[in-house]
Amino acid sequence: MATWHEYLIKEGRPPAWPYPVRFGQEREIDTDVLVIGGGIAGCWAAISAARQGVRVALLEKGDVSRSGSGGPGCDHWCNAPANPLSRVDPDEWAVHMADQPYCNGIGIQIQCRENYDTLLEMEQMGGKIRDSEDEYVGAEGRDDETKLMISPRYGVKHSYLADFETVEPDYNPPEKRNNVVIRVWGSTFKPLLKKECLRLGVQVYDRVMGTSLLNENGVQGARVVGATGLNCRTGEFLIFRAKAVILATAGAGSLWLMSMEHGGYSNMHSRNISGDGTVMAWRAGAALTMMERSGGIGIATGLKHKWYTGAGDASYENVPIVDAKGRRLPYPIQGWEDAGAMVASPETEAKIRQGVLRGEYELPFFGDFPAMSDVERRATWLMMLGEESTTKIIVKTLNEGGFDLGRDQLMSYKLIEGQSPPQWREAGYGGGVLVDWNLKTTIEGLYAAGSQMFSPEDHSFCAATGRYAGRKAAVYAKEIGGDLKISREQIEQEKNRILAPTKRTSGAEWKELHNGLTRAMQYFVSEFKTERLLKMGLEEIERIEAETVPKLFALDPHKLMRSIEDLSMIEYAKIIIQAMRERKASSIPLDFHRIDYPELDPPEWDKYLTVKLENGQIKFGELPQRFWGNMKEQYEAHNRDYTGVYTPNK
Ligand SMILES: Cc1cc2nc3c(=O)[nH]c(=O)nc-3n(C[C@H](O)[C@H](O)[C@H](O)COP(=O)(O)OP(=O)(O)OC[C@H]3O[C@@H](n4cnc5c(N)ncnc54)[C@H](O)[C@@H]3O)c2cc1C
């Protein structure tokens, strides 16, 4: 394949835009349930709604077959306590997992009860969840009867059971394992989800970006009756009428960091995630929560190698780490031996660092594949690393370069790479749409699932909550009348907003705008938080909005999409700053430190802060910790008709 440079040399010019451009041309679509975002949660929502017999449309900015954070694959199906090898009770495990402030107990309960059912459905669609070809017989955690492969993650360390805590930390014997995380062949999942959507008659709109929600009669806070979309290839403007809408566009975008040269200038997640859904919900009048939370960017930014580390995190869970002289790091890092922590604890990290500084260990470190048994290293190299394209590329490149698992060690970037600066942050640690036990937002007709919700968890959380939201939205759509009072005025306003950059041929491009935003966030909304800095941040972003947004220009539909994403990110950033200013206390669990309000987690601030727009004005509210009530009782009260593999008290 020719490189970009070779193409330019050969053709003498960049390629022309390959699709017909129809900026502003309208198309109207009627459906019962509209799902916005065709990632993990969105696909599952569309499938489960379609199985209820309603008409479903699915909008996806990319191509459903590989879009989103789950598009590259998945190797861990976490928190599946209803699986047959589990040693914990799903409801008790859910309580245990939700035993932390500011989490999403509703989603965790749904995950714990339903994600094994979800996985079995994935298998029915053709997804590979078992070692059916007996490739990994003898691997630790593999069950010969079910052929499921249990991961060490969440082994015993996090157990709520008292007798588990007596286990020695240096080995986690099989009979003491929780067995709640399953290793899966998740690169097979996403294309199969799309196939199932199409099989069920879901109208899939690939390359269509949802841009706004339509409220009944155009009134903010009123029932949601549809949405608008932009075709990112043709510029066509789509108007969807729907009895129920499910938002599944995931969380925030890259608000603090933009690097064109490295790793797609995004954080760990898909570049297409730019906070659109949260901002759509906000403009429509739905309440958000946890918006003040942000954290340093940990892994896989493209600027850091941590995902390619050789050992010590995520997919490399059972690979021992040795120093440059072959000395095994004696501290549990990850895997069966440290009872399943996903990354080393801060104490372990500190011990390793001190050991290096004292000369006890010599850098760099290596993942010691040769020290592992053949089946263990194959399970890691071929299955775990092979099931996510971010690591599959490493396997492929190294294999082609002659890497020999039985002979070669893989260099680890632990310590030598350093930490991200605190100004490289991401908001994906908790902020999102507030939901109830039906995964309904605070507005009628609007639902949310996956990492669109506040305090999201992982892949199987998103799959299970998507499947749940689809079911609930379909029931609502069947009950509600078909009289959808859409406001033409609201549509016109949105159309003008979306198409404004196409009316200009010069000015500021989306990259400039994005970069300006991230700079303002780095300077004023990062490690040091004071009222003055936050106010300066807000003023700076509002200045950018007033001066640069009116100059924004887009010459093709793709650049228009990127421009609209910038507008979402600007709005998202402003909500974050407003929420940060409102929380007048510091908090350890929120990783939120205000210099002017240093008191840590004072009782009067031990609560969720909610925020929404009412008649265009910001309204703050609050909710107590564990506002969802008794998880088991609430779940059962809301799901009397649900039948799954797990039956309580069986
Ligand atoms: C490389 C990698 C490996 C991972 N491995 C694991 C793992 O092994 N186990 C695990 O539990 N988790 C894993 N995760 C995390 C997991 O993939 C995510 O938690 C999960 O995909 C989130 O699901 P979601 O549906 O909320 O978001 P996504 O799957 O990201 O889907 C969001 C979708 O919305 C679309 N979208 C965004 N804006 C719009 C818009 N305006 N209009 C239309 N569409 C829009 C996006 O294109 C995207 O397709 C991994 C993540 C990555 C990046």
The ligand as an SDF file (V2000), in Angstrom:
LIG
                    3D

 53 58  0  0  0  0  0  0  0  0999 V2000
   -8.0510   -1.2280   23.5810 C   0  0  0  0  0  0  0  0  0  0  0  0
   -9.0900   -1.3900   24.6420 C   0  0  0  0  0  0  0  0  0  0  0  0
   -9.2040   -2.6010   25.2880 C   0  0  0  0  0  0  0  0  0  0  0  0
  -10.1580   -2.7810   26.2680 C   0  0  0  0  0  0  0  0  0  0  0  0
  -10.2630   -4.0010   26.8680 N   0  0  0  0  0  0  0  0  0  0  0  0
  -11.2180   -4.2260   27.7680 C   0  0  0  0  0  0  0  0  0  0  0  0
  -11.3730   -5.5080   28.3690 C   0  0  0  0  0  0  0  0  0  0  0  0
  -10.6590   -6.4510   28.0780 O   0  0  0  0  0  0  0  0  0  0  0  0
  -12.3520   -5.6590   29.2980 N   0  0  0  0  0  0  0  0  0  0  0  0
  -13.1650   -4.6390   29.6740 C   0  0  0  0  0  0  0  0  0  0  0  0
  -14.0340   -4.8490   30.5080 O   0  0  0  0  0  0  0  0  0  0  0  0
  -13.0640   -3.4140   29.1140 N   0  0  0  0  0  0  0  0  0  0  0  0
  -12.1090   -3.1840   28.1710 C   0  0  0  0  0  0  0  0  0  0  0  0
  -11.9970   -1.9430   27.5840 N   0  0  0  0  0  0  0  0  0  0  0  0
  -12.9960   -0.9150   27.9030 C   0  0  0  0  0  0  0  0  0  0  0  0
  -14.2690   -1.1370   27.0700 C   0  0  0  0  0  0  0  0  0  0  0  0
  -13.9330   -1.2880   25.7080 O   0  0  0  0  0  0  0  0  0  0  0  0
  -15.2210    0.0310   27.2640 C   0  0  0  0  0  0  0  0  0  0  0  0
  -15.5620    0.0590   28.6300 O   0  0  0  0  0  0  0  0  0  0  0  0
  -16.4950   -0.1040   26.4290 C   0  0  0  0  0  0  0  0  0  0  0  0
  -16.2250   -0.2260   25.0550 O   0  0  0  0  0  0  0  0  0  0  0  0
  -17.3940    1.1010   26.6340 C   0  0  0  0  0  0  0  0  0  0  0  0
  -18.5900    0.8630   25.9570 O   0  0  0  0  0  0  0  0  0  0  0  0
  -19.5260    2.0590   25.5110 P   0  0  0  0  0  0  0  0  0  0  0  0
  -20.5980    1.4750   24.6840 O   0  0  0  0  0  0  0  0  0  0  0  0
  -19.9010    2.8760   26.6720 O   0  0  0  0  0  0  0  0  0  0  0  0
  -18.5790    2.9720   24.6050 O   0  0  0  0  0  0  0  0  0  0  0  0
  -17.9380    2.6130   23.2010 P   0  0  0  0  0  0  0  0  0  0  0  0
  -17.8520    1.1460   23.0090 O   0  0  0  0  0  0  0  0  0  0  0  0
  -16.7130    3.4090   23.0570 O   0  0  0  0  0  0  0  0  0  0  0  0
  -19.0310    3.1550   22.1860 O   0  0  0  0  0  0  0  0  0  0  0  0
  -19.3700    4.5030   22.0270 C   0  0  0  0  0  0  0  0  0  0  0  0
  -19.7640    4.6730   20.5670 C   0  0  0  0  0  0  0  0  0  0  0  0
  -20.4120    5.9070   20.3660 O   0  0  0  0  0  0  0  0  0  0  0  0
  -20.0050    6.4150   19.1080 C   0  0  0  0  0  0  0  0  0  0  0  0
  -20.2850    7.8400   19.1260 N   0  0  0  0  0  0  0  0  0  0  0  0
  -19.6810    8.8080   19.8540 C   0  0  0  0  0  0  0  0  0  0  0  0
  -20.2800    9.9820   19.6390 N   0  0  0  0  0  0  0  0  0  0  0  0
  -21.2890    9.7560   18.7710 C   0  0  0  0  0  0  0  0  0  0  0  0
  -22.2710   10.5820   18.1790 C   0  0  0  0  0  0  0  0  0  0  0  0
  -22.3420   11.8810   18.4350 N   0  0  0  0  0  0  0  0  0  0  0  0
  -23.1570   10.0160   17.3240 N   0  0  0  0  0  0  0  0  0  0  0  0
  -23.1010    8.6950   17.0150 C   0  0  0  0  0  0  0  0  0  0  0  0
  -22.1900    7.8700   17.5580 N   0  0  0  0  0  0  0  0  0  0  0  0
  -21.3010    8.3940   18.4300 C   0  0  0  0  0  0  0  0  0  0  0  0
  -18.5380    6.0580   19.0210 C   0  0  0  0  0  0  0  0  0  0  0  0
  -18.0690    6.0780   17.7110 O   0  0  0  0  0  0  0  0  0  0  0  0
  -18.5540    4.6680   19.6290 C   0  0  0  0  0  0  0  0  0  0  0  0
  -18.7450    3.6750   18.6540 O   0  0  0  0  0  0  0  0  0  0  0  0
  -11.0130   -1.7210   26.6180 C   0  0  0  0  0  0  0  0  0  0  0  0
  -10.9060   -0.4830   25.9840 C   0  0  0  0  0  0  0  0  0  0  0  0
   -9.9430   -0.3000   25.0070 C   0  0  0  0  0  0  0  0  0  0  0  0
   -9.8150    1.0220   24.3280 C   0  0  0  0  0  0  0  0  0  0  0  0
  1  2  1  0
  2  3  1  0
  2 52  2  0
  3  4  2  0
  4  5  1  0
  4 50  1  0
  5  6  2  0
  6  7  1  0
  6 13  1  0
  7  8  2  0
  7  9  1  0
  9 10  1  0
 10 11  2  0
 10 12  1  0
 12 13  2  0
 13 14  1  0
 14 15  1  0
 14 50  1  0
 15 16  1  0
 16 17  1  0
 16 18  1  0
 18 19  1  0
 18 20  1  0
 20 21  1  0
 20 22  1  0
 22 23  1  0
 23 24  1  0
 24 25  2  0
 24 26  1  0
 24 27  1  0
 27 28  1  0
 28 29  2  0
 28 30  1  0
 28 31  1  0
 31 32  1  0
 32 33  1  0
 33 34  1  0
 33 48  1  0
 34 35  1  0
 35 36  1  0
 35 46  1  0
 36 37  1  0
 36 45  1  0
 37 38  2  0
 38 39  1  0
 39 40  1  0
 39 45  2  0
 40 41  1  0
 40 42  2  0
 42 43  1  0
 43 44  2  0
 44 45  1  0
 46 47  1  0
 46 48  1  0
 48 49  1  0
 50 51  2  0
 51 52  1  0
 52 53  1  0
M  END
$$$$
